[in-house]
Amino acid sequence: MAELEAGATGARRPRPISPHLQIYRPMLTMTMSIVHRITGAGLYFGMLLLAWWLIAAAAGPNAYANFEWFMGSLIGRLVLLGFTWALMHHLLGGIRHLVWDLGYGFQPAEREMLAVATIVGSIALTLLVWVIGYFAMGGLR
């Protein structure tokens, strides 16, 4: 229910209600905005992986072996894959926002195209990084 506020004459009138998810129809660009925020948070926690890697490398061979064991496990690889995708998705989402900051891409078709390009591009770049990584490590083990 809208709250009432007193006007200049003392009469009370309803305050406008801010539209929310109950009012707006979910759109791809809205979903992409939410995912961009989630990937930003994921990158924050993903930096713990980088810190763990650096600390393990500095702590010695046993600590580094523990890190390598975890990252070589199925769970570790899935975490690393998710981190890679979040990094690529957040990067492309940032480029999309840069395009908007330059004043381009505001037409509905352009917004949808940029959103789809972010999704497809993040998946493609993630796969590319992983394929290059596997070849750099000597292929599948």
C-alpha positions as CSV (number, residue, x, y, z in Angstrom):
1,M,0.0,0.0,0.0
2,A,1.3,3.4,-0.9
3,E,2.3,5.6,2.0
4,L,0.6,9.0,2.4
5,E,2.6,12.2,2.5
6,A,1.4,15.7,3.4
7,G,1.4,18.2,0.5
8,A,2.0,22.0,0.8
9,T,-1.7,22.4,1.7
10,G,-1.7,19.8,4.4
11,A,-3.8,17.4,2.3
12,R,-2.5,13.8,2.2
13,R,-1.8,12.2,-1.2
14,P,-0.5,8.7,-2.0
15,R,3.2,8.4,-2.7
16,P,4.2,6.7,-5.9
17,I,5.2,3.1,-5.7
18,S,8.5,2.2,-7.3
19,P,8.1,-0.5,-10.0
20,H,9.7,-3.8,-9.1
21,L,9.8,-7.3,-10.4
22,Q,6.0,-7.6,-10.0
23,I,5.6,-4.8,-12.5
24,Y,8.4,-5.3,-15.0
25,R,8.4,-8.2,-17.4
26,P,11.7,-10.0,-17.1
27,M,13.9,-9.2,-20.1
28,L,17.3,-10.5,-21.3
29,T,19.0,-7.2,-20.5
30,M,17.6,-7.2,-16.9
31,T,18.9,-10.7,-16.4
32,M,22.3,-9.8,-17.8
33,S,22.5,-6.9,-15.3
34,I,21.8,-9.3,-12.5
35,V,24.3,-11.8,-13.8
36,H,26.9,-9.1,-14.2
37,R,26.5,-8.3,-10.5
38,I,26.7,-12.0,-9.5
39,T,29.8,-12.5,-11.6
40,G,31.4,-9.5,-9.9
41,A,30.8,-11.1,-6.5
42,G,32.1,-14.4,-7.9
43,L,35.3,-12.7,-9.0
44,Y,35.7,-11.3,-5.5
45,F,35.6,-14.8,-4.0
46,G,37.6,-16.1,-6.9
47,M,40.5,-13.9,-5.9
48,L,40.7,-16.2,-2.9
49,L,41.9,-18.9,-5.4
50,L,44.6,-16.6,-6.6
51,A,45.6,-15.8,-3.0
52,W,45.7,-19.5,-2.1
53,W,47.9,-20.2,-5.2
54,L,50.4,-17.5,-4.3
55,I,50.5,-18.3,-0.6
56,A,50.9,-22.0,-1.4
57,A,53.7,-21.3,-3.8
58,A,55.5,-19.2,-1.1
59,A,54.8,-21.7,1.7
60,G,56.7,-24.6,0.1
61,P,56.2,-27.8,-1.9
62,N,53.8,-29.5,0.5
63,A,51.4,-26.5,0.5
64,Y,51.7,-26.2,-3.2
65,A,51.0,-29.9,-3.7
66,N,47.8,-29.5,-1.6
67,F,46.7,-26.7,-3.9
68,E,47.5,-28.7,-7.0
69,W,45.6,-31.7,-5.7
70,F,42.5,-29.6,-5.1
71,M,42.7,-27.7,-8.4
72,G,43.3,-31.0,-10.2
73,S,40.2,-32.6,-8.7
74,L,36.8,-32.5,-10.4
75,I,35.4,-29.9,-7.9
76,G,38.6,-27.8,-8.3
77,R,38.3,-27.8,-12.1
78,L,34.6,-26.9,-11.9
79,V,35.4,-24.0,-9.6
80,L,38.2,-22.9,-11.9
81,L,35.9,-23.2,-14.9
82,G,33.2,-21.2,-13.2
83,F,35.8,-18.5,-12.2
84,T,37.0,-18.4,-15.8
85,W,33.5,-18.0,-17.2
86,A,32.7,-15.3,-14.5
87,L,35.8,-13.4,-15.5
88,M,35.0,-13.5,-19.2
89,H,31.3,-12.7,-18.7
90,H,32.1,-9.8,-16.4
91,L,34.8,-8.5,-18.9
92,L,32.3,-8.6,-21.8
93,G,29.6,-7.0,-19.6
94,G,32.0,-4.2,-18.8
95,I,32.7,-3.7,-22.5
96,R,28.9,-3.6,-23.1
97,H,28.6,-0.9,-20.4
98,L,31.5,1.0,-22.0
99,V,29.6,0.9,-25.4
100,W,26.6,2.4,-23.6
101,D,28.7,5.0,-21.9
102,L,29.9,6.1,-25.4
103,G,26.3,6.6,-26.3
104,Y,25.7,3.6,-28.6
105,G,23.6,0.5,-28.4
106,F,20.4,1.9,-26.8
107,Q,17.9,0.7,-29.4
108,P,16.0,-2.4,-28.4
109,A,17.5,-4.6,-31.1
110,E,21.0,-3.3,-30.2
111,R,20.5,-4.0,-26.5
112,E,19.4,-7.5,-27.2
113,M,22.3,-8.1,-29.6
114,L,24.8,-6.9,-27.0
115,A,23.3,-9.1,-24.4
116,V,23.4,-12.2,-26.6
117,A,26.9,-11.3,-27.7
118,T,27.9,-11.2,-24.0
119,I,26.5,-14.6,-23.4
120,V,27.9,-16.3,-26.5
121,G,31.2,-14.4,-26.2
122,S,31.8,-15.4,-22.6
123,I,31.2,-19.1,-23.3
124,A,33.4,-19.0,-26.4
125,L,36.2,-17.1,-24.6
126,T,36.0,-19.5,-21.7
127,L,36.3,-22.5,-24.0
128,L,39.2,-20.9,-25.8
129,V,41.1,-20.1,-22.6
130,W,40.6,-23.7,-21.5
131,V,41.6,-25.3,-24.8
132,I,44.8,-23.1,-24.9
133,G,45.5,-24.0,-21.3
134,Y,45.2,-27.7,-22.0
135,F,47.5,-27.4,-25.0
136,A,50.0,-25.3,-23.0
137,M,50.0,-28.0,-20.3
138,G,50.8,-30.7,-22.8
139,G,47.3,-31.8,-23.7
140,L,44.7,-33.8,-21.7
141,R,46.2,-35.9,-19.0
